[in-house]
Amino acid sequence: MEPSGIGFVGCEQTSKTPGAPAARRREVVVGGRRVKTIDVHAHCAVPEAMALMGRSLDTDKLLMTSPAERLRAMDEQGIDVEALSINPYWYTAERDVARKLVAIQNEKLAVACAAHPDRFVAFASVALQHPDLAAEQLEEGMKKYGLRGAGIGGSVNGEELSDPKFHPFWAKAEQLGALVFIHPQATGVAAEIPNRLKGSGGLDNTIGNPLETTIALSHLIFEGTLDRFPGVKICAAHGGGYLPSYAARSDAICTTFPSRSTIRLRKKPTEYLRQLYFDSLVFTPEALRHLVAETGVGQIVMGTDYPYPWTSTSVDHVLGTPGLSDADRVAILGETAAKLLGIKLS
């Protein structure tokens, strides 16, 4: 049951994609006001770039050359804008290949966004295994192609994002005001502890992906990266993994075993959660309520993981979570993401 004053208003709208059937666009209304909804966690792929690494698509839904099905899903779910990202698969590529691959992807992302400027924005791809090149690619992606930040993995060939070698990238991201979207990848934790994740349940994904993000964020905190680059804007997929749910232990380690924290932090580890952003993909109203309680409502943005079928009710999830005010819901549904990504709300 929806809270009073919150819901959908449906209006007929024919898709702008040639040949696509008419779709019913769901308009989200909170407190009597139409609000723009933004999904920060939406995947896509560029086959021409993947071919350079000998890879192929696992689903045609990742293609942006024929976005009709994606647009229909967005219209049905009440999602106005998607921020597109490509999960890194190129971190083993040599510099020249990585430069070419990223150039293809960022150009194609820009083309996809230009074709539907009211529905899509995108995160630039960067070759983080070559940090100086990644910094250049981020700047080019934002200034030349109008991309809104960078999508990166939770680690790079077994190296943590907090490693000093990546400082040039973080410095550039801070300088540009870029939003950096961190998403786990198959070459992260799941590849490093495969025996523990065998068997039923798809644990390499079920547990491995959130754990990859938890470790990445914890290193960024404890290694002082967030102190060194306090202005950097980071959004973590899947609600930040397990970190927000058990973050108080990070504070406790500093007092229980102080010698194990070798870098002096400017504040408690839990306080850094208030300068990070997290998507809302945590599945239950109680999980979202708790995430808000631990991080602050201003740090949560909506995420779907499209086209992977984890959820088709992300908007309803926000609308139906108890304890949120109308202003809270508006912020999570799109207002915060709009500020981070430079999207006009009207």
C-alpha positions as a printed Julia matrix, in Angstrom:
346×3 Matrix{Float64}:
  0.0     0.0     0.0
  1.45    3.36   -1.05
  1.79    6.17    1.48
 -0.67    9.02    1.09
  0.22   11.52   -1.59
  2.63    9.15   -3.35
  2.08    7.2    -6.51
  2.12    7.03  -10.27
  0.22    8.95  -12.86
  0.16    7.2   -16.21
  0.22    9.12  -19.47
  0.25    7.76  -22.99
  3.47    8.37  -24.84
  4.67    6.87  -28.05
  8.3     5.76  -27.99
 10.63    7.9   -30.1
 12.36    4.77  -31.31
 11.26    3.91  -34.88
  9.24    0.72  -35.07
  8.7     0.47  -31.32
  5.12    0.03  -30.06
  3.51    2.72  -27.96
  4.46    2.46  -24.3
  2.69    3.83  -21.28
  5.02    6.24  -19.51
  4.59    6.13  -15.76
  5.07    9.49  -14.1
  6.06    9.4   -10.45
  4.25   11.8    -8.15
  5.28   12.55   -4.56
  3.29   14.96   -2.43
  1.25   16.02   -5.44
  4.36   16.9    -7.44
  5.76   15.14  -10.49
  9.36   14.14   -9.77
 12.16   13.11  -12.13
 13.54    9.66  -11.38
 17.14    8.69  -12.15
 18.7     5.23  -12.19
 22.45    5.41  -11.55
 23.07    1.67  -11.99
 22.29    0.6   -15.55
 24.61   -1.52  -17.69
 25.34   -1.51  -21.38
 28.04   -2.79  -23.73
 29.82   -1.95  -26.99
 30.55   -5.06  -29.08
 33.19   -3.33  -31.22
 35.22   -2.6   -28.1
 34.66   -6.04  -26.59
 36.03   -7.65  -29.75
 39.43   -6.13  -29.01
 39.56   -8.37  -25.92
 38.02  -11.39  -27.63
 34.77  -11.02  -25.72
 31.13  -11.15  -26.77
 27.76  -10.09  -25.35
 25.84  -12.21  -22.86
 22.55  -10.47  -23.7
 21.38   -8.18  -26.5
 19.64   -6.07  -23.89
 23.05   -4.47  -23.22
 23.09   -2.95  -26.71
 22.37    0.75  -27.08
 22.02    0.61  -30.87
 18.45   -0.64  -30.41
 17.26    0.74  -27.07
 13.52    0.19  -27.64
 13.19   -2.6   -25.07
 15.2    -0.61  -22.51
 13.05    2.46  -23.02
  9.88    0.4   -22.65
 11.16   -1.02  -19.37
 12.04    2.46  -18.14
  8.6     3.77  -19.08
  6.83    0.88  -17.37
  8.86    1.22  -14.18
  8.65    5.01  -13.98
 12.33    5.68  -14.64
 13.0     8.92  -16.5
 16.79    8.8   -16.87
 19.42    6.06  -16.81
 23.1     6.69  -16.13
 24.81    4.1   -18.32
 28.01    2.31  -17.33
 30.11   -0.54  -18.66
 31.61   -3.05  -16.23
 35.4    -3.09  -16.7
 36.71   -6.15  -18.51
 39.78   -4.44  -19.98
 42.07   -4.09  -16.96
 44.56   -6.6   -18.4
 44.87   -4.76  -21.71
 48.17   -3.23  -22.78
 48.25    0.55  -22.98
 47.65    0.91  -26.73
 44.75   -1.56  -26.75
 43.27    0.03  -23.63
 43.48    3.47  -25.22
 41.7     2.3   -28.39
 39.06    0.28  -26.52
 38.13    3.1   -24.18
 38.01    5.62  -27.02
 35.51    3.42  -28.88
 33.36    2.92  -25.8
 33.25    6.54  -24.73
 32.41    7.72  -28.23
 29.6     5.14  -28.51
 28.28    6.08  -25.07
 28.16    9.72  -26.14
 26.29    8.78  -29.32
 23.74    6.76  -27.35
 23.14    9.65  -24.99
 22.87   12.16  -27.83
 20.2    10.02  -29.49
 18.01   10.26  -26.37
 19.38   13.22  -24.36
 16.33   13.33  -22.09
 16.63    9.64  -21.16
 20.34    8.79  -20.92
 23.59   10.07  -19.49
 26.72    7.94  -19.08
 29.83    7.24  -17.06
 33.1     7.23  -18.99
 35.17    4.08  -19.23
 38.78    4.44  -18.08
 41.81    2.16  -18.26
 42.55    2.23  -14.55
 45.47   -0.21  -14.9
 47.26    2.78  -16.46
 46.36    5.5   -13.93
 47.78    8.45  -15.84
 45.93    7.34  -18.97
 42.77    6.84  -16.93
 43.0    10.43  -15.73
 43.33   11.62  -19.34
 40.41    9.48  -20.45
 38.2    10.78  -17.66
 38.94   14.37  -18.61
 38.38   13.7   -22.31
 35.21   11.76  -21.58
 33.72   14.62  -19.61
 34.98   17.58  -21.63
 34.82   16.17  -25.18
 31.93   13.71  -24.93
 29.84   15.18  -22.13
 30.05   12.07  -19.95
 29.29   12.59  -16.27
 32.01   10.7   -14.4
 33.65    7.27  -14.52
 32.58    3.69  -13.99
 35.31    1.57  -12.39
 35.75   -1.87  -10.82
 36.26   -2.6    -7.15
 39.9    -3.55   -7.71
 42.42   -3.59  -10.55
 44.24   -6.85  -11.23
 44.34   -7.62   -7.51
 45.39   -4.1    -6.52
 43.24   -1.96   -4.24
 41.79    1.33   -5.43
 43.51    2.95   -2.44
 46.99    2.08   -3.79
 49.03    5.27   -4.25
 49.55    4.38   -7.9
 45.9     5.36   -8.48
 46.26    8.79   -6.89
 46.52   10.54  -10.28
 43.1     9.22  -11.17
 41.52   10.23   -7.86
 43.12   13.66   -8.11
 41.65   14.18  -11.57
 38.22   12.94  -10.47
 38.26   15.37   -7.57
 39.42   18.23   -9.79
 36.68   17.59  -12.38
 33.92   17.02   -9.84
 33.31   13.64  -11.45
 31.06   11.03   -9.9
 32.95    7.71   -9.74
 30.65    4.7    -9.81
 32.27    1.59   -8.28
 30.9    -1.76   -9.4
 32.35   -5.18   -8.52
 33.67   -7.41  -11.27
 34.35  -11.1   -11.81
 38.11  -10.61  -11.49
 37.74   -9.24   -7.96
 37.18  -11.16   -4.74
 35.37  -14.04   -6.44
 38.45  -14.79   -8.53
 40.77  -14.61   -5.52
 38.87  -17.03   -3.25
 37.08  -19.28   -5.77
 37.09  -22.46   -3.67
 35.11  -20.85   -0.86
 32.48  -19.66   -3.35
 31.84  -22.93   -5.16
 28.58  -24.83   -4.95
 24.93  -23.88   -4.9
 23.67  -20.33   -4.63
 25.94  -18.56   -7.08
 28.03  -17.33   -4.16
 30.61  -15.74   -6.44
 27.88  -13.2    -7.2
 25.58  -13.44   -4.17
 28.38  -12.91   -1.66
 31.4   -12.12   -3.81
 30.11   -8.97   -5.48
 29.0    -7.15   -2.3
 32.19   -8.29   -0.57
 34.34   -6.81   -3.34
 32.7    -3.43   -2.79
 32.97   -3.71    0.99
 36.71   -4.33    0.78
 37.26   -1.56   -1.77
 35.47    1.07    0.33
 37.16   -0.08    3.54
 40.6     0.34    2.0
 39.69    3.78    0.66
 38.79    4.74    4.23
 41.57    3.06    6.23
 44.39    3.84    3.77
 43.56    7.54    3.95
 42.48    7.95    0.33
 39.3     9.78    1.3
 41.33   12.1     3.51
 43.77   12.8     0.71
 40.95   13.52   -1.76
 38.09   14.77    0.44
 36.21   16.28   -2.48
 36.02   13.1    -4.53
 32.49   11.83   -5.18
 32.09    8.05   -5.05
 28.91    6.02   -5.52
 29.03    2.33   -4.58
 26.8    -0.26   -6.22
 24.54   -2.67   -4.33
 24.1    -0.39   -1.34
 27.84   -0.35   -0.67
 27.98   -4.08   -0.06
 28.15   -5.07    3.58
 29.97   -1.99    4.88
 26.98    0.18    5.9
 25.35   -2.76    7.72
 28.35   -3.44    9.94
 30.3    -0.2     9.8
 30.45    0.27   13.57
 32.99   -2.56   13.73
 35.29   -0.34   11.69
 35.08    2.25   14.47
 35.59   -0.43   17.11
 38.8    -1.77   15.57
 40.37    1.65   16.06
 39.85    1.47   19.83
 39.99   -2.27   20.42
 43.19   -2.86   18.44
 44.56    0.62   17.72
 47.91   -0.72   16.53
 46.22   -2.36   13.55
 45.3     1.01   12.07
 48.64    2.25   10.79
 47.33    5.44    9.17
 45.89    8.22   11.31
 42.46    9.14   10.02
 40.86   12.56   10.35
 37.6    11.1    11.67
 35.89    7.86   12.65
 35.54    5.31    9.85
 31.73    5.46   10.02
 31.83    9.2     9.4
 33.22    8.6     5.93
 29.94    6.94    4.98
 28.45   10.42    5.04
 30.71   11.49    2.17
 30.08    8.4     0.03
 26.99    7.63   -2.02
 25.18    4.3    -2.31
 22.59    2.92   -4.67
 19.28    1.63   -3.35
 19.62   -1.96   -4.58
 19.17   -3.63   -1.19
 15.89   -5.47   -1.9
 13.68   -4.86    1.17
 12.12   -1.78    2.78
 13.88   -2.57    6.05
 17.25   -2.83    4.31
 16.73    0.55    2.66
 15.51    2.1     5.9
 18.64    0.83    7.64
 20.92    2.05    4.84
 19.4     5.52    5.17
 19.84    5.4     8.95
 23.53    4.49    8.65
 24.56    6.81    5.83
 22.04    9.65    5.71
 19.23   10.04    3.23
 21.27   12.5     1.16
 23.74    9.73    0.29
 21.28    7.34   -1.37
 20.47    7.25   -5.08
 18.28    4.83   -6.99
 19.81    1.85   -8.8
 18.31   -1.06  -10.76
 21.22   -3.09  -12.26
 19.34   -3.15  -15.58
 19.18   -5.3   -17.69
 19.93   -7.96  -15.09
 16.6    -8.89  -13.48
 17.38   -8.22   -9.83
 14.45   -5.82   -9.62
 11.78   -4.13  -11.7
 10.31   -2.22   -8.75
 13.06    0.16   -7.7
 10.74    3.16   -7.7
  8.1     1.33   -5.66
 10.86    0.24   -3.27
 11.63    3.87   -2.45
  7.98    4.89   -2.33
  7.11    2.03    0.0
  9.95    2.26    2.5
  8.54    3.39    5.88
  9.89    6.36    7.76
 10.84    8.44    4.73
  9.42   11.9     4.26
  8.26   13.16    0.86
 11.5    15.16    0.63
 13.49   12.01    1.4
 11.77   10.08   -1.36
 12.26   12.88   -3.88
 15.97   12.99   -3.0
 16.48    9.23   -3.42
 14.38    8.93   -6.56
 16.37   11.51   -8.47
 17.13   14.83   -6.83
 20.5    13.76   -5.37
 21.57   11.95   -8.53
 20.63   14.99  -10.61
 23.02   17.14   -8.59
 25.81   14.59   -8.83
 25.4    13.99  -12.56
 24.5    17.48  -13.71
 20.99   16.57  -14.84
 18.34   19.27  -15.03
 15.26   18.47  -13.0
 12.92   20.47  -15.21
